Amino acid sequence: MDITTQQPTAPPTAPGPAAPADKRAARGATRPGDRIFLGLSRGSGIFVLVLMAAIAAFLTYRASIAIGKNEANFFTSFEWNPAGVPPEFGIAVLVFGTVVSSVIAMVIAVPVSVGIALFITHYAPRRLGGLIGYVVDLLAAVPSIVYGLWGVLVLVPHMGGLYSWLDEYLGWTGVFAWDGGPARSLLTVGILLALMILPIITNVSREVFRQVPRMHEEAALALGATRWEVIRMSVLPFGRSGVISASMLGLGRALGETMAVAMVLSPSFDISASLLDPGGGTFAQNIASKFNEATVMGQDALIASGMVLFVITLLVNGAARLIIARRKEYSGANA
């Protein structure tokens, strides 16, 4: 007869005193350094909100003075004469020029920037990728005035061939009709802005693509995917939010670029159906070129146009945040 013996179980022990590490952790939550850092972080966030509110209040106050004395429709008028009696000015031309030039820049810069970032991170050898990345970093450090000089002395004189080709094959649309005038148009400005924002979008996209988990790519390769299929199924979905954020950074610079646009564009308060006709204007270019010689009323009018640019920038960034939030589950935000 087998007799199975069981070892007596030990009675449950009462919880002992907290370990020294637990005591140190409890004290660490109330250390003076943590309280100071919390206060500085909270204060920095509040300071940003106060600063934005102060800027908005200043722009609104000065803009309300100008708009109250304006005898023309502020949003639809093509006239800009705040020094007249009575003052008449509108932002229709400025809105059109700013939006069109920025859209042209984004259409050109975003695909090229994403392609460069993918080539550096997934196609190029390490030495070549490092060299290209270094050159892109140098482009980001070039001042705006240098881009403007290059645009005036090099880009504008050599745009005739492209303009002739567009007029020959797409001139029937009216958008690309050209009468042989100087290439100081919104299309040239858009191309120049694309070159200026390309380093920003490329650098941010490159860093985002480098954060893709290696196991995602290896899993796709194990399933027989090609390199392009790996990028399409693993890299691009992971980095979508980062690319959108990079594009918004580039768009912010394109919307607010001043000196380069002022040097290349031939300003006029007129909207042309053709992107190749000289003329047009942007908010930043108009403010930079007219602020020093403006009267008090003219400065208020320019500040009113700056308020509109401020609102456009906020709306663009808000739209970007909504897009990122809607696609968060498909991006690297939850990886």
C-alpha positions in Angstrom: 0.0 0.0 0.0 1.5 3.3 -1.2 1.4 6.1 1.2 1.9 9.5 -0.3 3.4 12.0 2.0 2.7 15.7 1.5 5.0 18.4 2.6 3.3 20.8 5.0 2.7 24.2 3.4 4.2 27.2 5.0 1.7 29.6 6.5 1.3 33.0 4.7 3.7 35.6 6.1 2.7 39.1 6.9 4.0 41.8 4.7 7.3 43.0 6.0 8.7 46.5 6.0 9.2 48.2 2.7 12.5 47.5 1.0 15.1 50.4 1.0 14.6 50.7 -2.8 10.9 51.2 -2.4 11.6 53.9 0.2 14.0 55.7 -2.1 11.4 55.5 -4.9 8.7 57.0 -2.6 11.0 59.8 -1.6 12.0 60.3 -5.3 8.5 61.3 -6.2 8.7 64.4 -3.9 12.3 65.3 -4.5 12.9 69.1 -5.0 14.5 68.5 -8.4 11.4 66.7 -9.7 9.2 69.6 -8.4 11.4 72.2 -10.0 11.4 70.3 -13.3 7.6 69.9 -13.2 7.2 73.6 -12.6 9.5 74.5 -15.4 7.8 72.1 -17.8 4.4 73.4 -16.9 5.5 77.0 -17.1 7.0 76.5 -20.5 3.7 75.1 -21.8 1.7 77.9 -20.3 4.2 80.4 -21.7 3.6 79.1 -25.3 -0.1 79.5 -24.9 0.2 83.0 -23.4 2.6 84.0 -26.2 0.2 82.7 -28.9 -2.7 84.5 -27.3 -0.7 87.8 -27.1 0.2 87.6 -30.8 -3.4 86.9 -31.7 -4.6 89.8 -29.6 -2.1 92.2 -31.1 -2.9 91.2 -34.6 -6.7 91.3 -34.0 -6.5 94.8 -32.4 -4.4 96.4 -35.1 -6.3 94.6 -37.9 -9.7 95.8 -36.5 -8.5 99.4 -36.7 -7.5 99.0 -40.4 -10.6 97.0 -41.4 -12.9 99.5 -39.7 -11.6 102.3 -41.9 -11.4 100.3 -45.1 -13.8 101.3 -47.8 -13.2 98.2 -50.0 -14.1 94.6 -49.4 -11.1 93.2 -47.4 -11.5 89.7 -48.7 -12.4 90.2 -52.4 -10.9 93.6 -53.4 -7.9 93.6 -55.8 -6.9 97.1 -54.7 -4.2 97.9 -52.2 -4.2 101.6 -51.4 -4.4 102.1 -47.6 -2.9 105.6 -47.9 -5.7 106.8 -50.1 -8.6 109.0 -49.1 -10.6 106.9 -48.4 -8.3 103.9 -47.8 -9.1 100.9 -50.0 -7.3 97.5 -49.7 -8.0 93.8 -50.1 -6.2 90.5 -49.9 -7.7 88.6 -52.8 -4.5 88.7 -54.8 -2.4 87.9 -51.8 -4.5 84.8 -50.8 -4.3 83.5 -54.4 -0.6 84.0 -54.8 0.3 82.5 -51.4 -1.9 79.5 -51.8 -0.9 78.8 -55.4 2.8 79.2 -54.9 2.7 77.0 -51.8 0.7 74.3 -53.5 3.1 74.2 -56.5 6.0 73.9 -54.0 4.3 71.0 -52.1 3.4 69.2 -55.3 7.0 69.2 -56.4 8.8 68.9 -53.1 6.9 66.2 -51.2 7.3 63.3 -53.7 11.0 64.2 -54.4 11.7 64.5 -50.7 10.1 61.2 -49.8 12.0 59.5 -52.7 15.3 60.9 -51.5 14.6 59.8 -48.0 13.7 56.3 -49.1 16.8 56.1 -51.3 19.0 57.1 -48.4 17.5 54.7 -45.9 16.7 51.6 -48.1 18.5 51.7 -51.4 21.8 53.6 -51.3 25.0 52.1 -49.8 25.9 53.5 -46.4 28.7 55.7 -47.6 26.6 57.1 -50.5 23.6 57.6 -48.3 25.6 59.4 -45.7 27.1 61.7 -48.4 23.6 62.5 -49.8 22.3 63.1 -46.3 25.2 65.5 -45.6 24.5 67.5 -48.8 20.8 67.7 -47.9 21.7 69.0 -44.5 23.9 71.7 -46.1 20.9 72.8 -48.3 18.8 73.3 -45.2 21.5 75.7 -43.8 21.5 77.9 -46.9 20.0 81.4 -46.0 16.9 82.6 -47.8 18.7 85.5 -49.3 21.1 83.2 -51.1 18.2 81.2 -52.6 16.7 84.5 -53.7 19.9 85.6 -55.4 20.2 82.2 -57.1 16.6 82.4 -58.2 17.1 85.9 -59.8 20.5 85.2 -61.4 20.1 81.6 -62.5 16.6 80.2 -62.2 14.7 83.1 -63.8 16.9 83.4 -66.9 16.9 79.7 -67.6 13.1 79.1 -67.3 12.4 80.1 -70.8 12.8 76.6 -72.2 10.4 75.1 -69.7 7.9 77.9 -70.3 8.1 77.4 -74.1 7.5 73.6 -73.7 4.5 74.2 -71.4 3.0 76.8 -73.7 3.4 74.5 -76.7 1.9 71.4 -75.3 -0.4 72.7 -72.5 -1.0 76.3 -73.5 -4.5 75.4 -74.7 -5.6 75.0 -71.1 -4.9 78.7 -70.4 -3.1 77.8 -67.2 0.2 77.4 -68.9 -0.2 80.0 -71.7 2.9 82.2 -72.1 3.4 85.4 -74.1 7.2 85.4 -73.9 7.5 87.8 -70.9 10.0 87.4 -68.1 9.8 84.3 -66.0 9.1 86.2 -62.8 5.8 84.4 -62.1 4.1 82.2 -59.5 5.3 79.0 -61.2 9.0 80.2 -60.8 8.3 81.1 -57.2 6.7 77.7 -56.5 9.8 75.9 -58.0 12.1 78.0 -55.9 10.1 77.4 -52.7 10.1 73.6 -53.5 13.9 73.7 -53.5 13.9 75.6 -50.2 11.5 73.2 -48.3 12.9 70.0 -49.8 15.7 69.6 -47.2 13.2 70.0 -44.3 10.8 67.4 -45.6 13.7 65.1 -46.6 15.5 65.2 -43.2 12.3 64.5 -41.1 11.1 61.8 -43.4 14.5 60.1 -43.4 14.6 60.0 -39.6 11.0 58.6 -39.6 11.9 55.8 -42.0 14.9 54.8 -39.9 12.6 54.2 -37.0 10.6 51.4 -38.8 11.0 48.2 -36.7 13.4 45.9 -38.4 11.2 42.9 -37.8 8.4 44.4 -39.9 10.7 44.5 -42.9 12.1 41.1 -42.2 8.6 39.6 -41.9 7.6 41.0 -45.2 10.8 39.7 -46.9 10.2 36.3 -45.3 6.8 36.2 -47.0 8.4 36.8 -50.4 7.9 40.5 -50.8 10.2 42.5 -53.0 12.0 45.6 -51.8 9.3 47.9 -53.2 6.6 45.8 -51.6 8.4 46.0 -48.3 8.4 49.8 -48.5 4.8 50.0 -49.7 3.4 47.6 -47.0 5.8 48.3 -44.0 7.8 51.5 -44.4 5.3 53.9 -45.8 2.3 53.0 -43.5 4.6 53.2 -40.5 6.0 56.6 -41.5 2.8 58.2 -42.9 2.2 60.4 -39.9 5.9 61.5 -39.9 5.7 62.4 -43.6 2.6 64.4 -43.0 4.3 66.3 -40.2 7.3 66.9 -42.3 5.1 68.2 -45.1 3.4 70.6 -42.8 6.8 72.0 -41.6 7.7 72.6 -45.2 4.4 74.1 -46.0 4.8 76.5 -43.0 8.1 77.8 -44.5 6.6 78.1 -48.0 3.6 80.1 -46.6 5.9 82.5 -44.7 8.9 82.8 -47.1 9.7 86.4 -47.7 13.1 87.5 -49.2 13.4 84.8 -51.9 9.8 85.4 -53.1 10.3 89.2 -53.0 13.4 89.0 -55.1 12.0 86.6 -57.8 8.4 87.6 -58.1 7.3 90.6 -60.1 4.5 91.9 -57.8 1.2 93.3 -59.1 -2.3 93.3 -57.6 -3.8 91.3 -60.4 -4.8 87.6 -60.8 -3.9 86.0 -64.0 -5.4 82.7 -65.3 -1.9 81.6 -66.4 0.7 80.6 -63.9 3.4 81.7 -66.4 2.4 85.4 -66.5 4.5 87.7 -64.4 2.7 89.3 -61.4 0.8 88.3 -58.3 1.9 88.5 -54.7 2.1 86.8 -51.4 1.4 87.9 -47.8 5.0 87.8 -46.7 6.4 89.4 -49.8 3.8 92.2 -49.6 4.6 92.9 -46.0 8.3 92.9 -46.5 8.3 95.1 -49.5 5.9 97.8 -48.2 6.2 97.9 -44.4 9.1 100.4 -44.2 7.5 103.0 -46.4 3.9 102.5 -45.1 2.0 105.1 -43.2 0.4 104.2 -39.8 -2.8 103.2 -41.7 -0.7 101.2 -44.2 1.1 99.4 -41.4 -2.3 98.5 -39.8 -3.4 97.2 -43.2 -0.3 95.0 -43.5 -0.8 93.7 -40.0 -4.4 92.8 -41.0 -3.0 90.8 -43.9 -0.5 89.2 -41.5 -3.4 88.2 -39.3 -5.0 86.3 -42.2 -1.7 84.5 -42.8 -1.6 83.6 -39.1 -5.1 82.1 -39.3 -4.2 80.2 -42.5 -1.2 78.7 -40.8 -3.2 77.7 -37.7 -5.8 76.1 -40.0 -3.2 74.2 -41.9 -1.6 72.8 -38.8 -4.9 71.9 -37.3 -5.9 70.0 -40.4 -2.6 68.2 -40.3 -3.2 67.2 -36.7 -6.7 65.8 -37.6 -5.2 63.8 -40.4 -2.5 62.3 -38.2 -5.1 61.5 -35.5 -7.4 59.7 -37.9 -4.5 57.6 -39.3 -2.8 57.0 -36.0 -3.6 53.4 -35.8 -1.9 52.7 -39.2 1.3 54.6 -38.4 4.2 54.1 -36.1 2.5 56.1 -33.3 1.3 52.8 -31.7 4.2 50.6 -32.7 
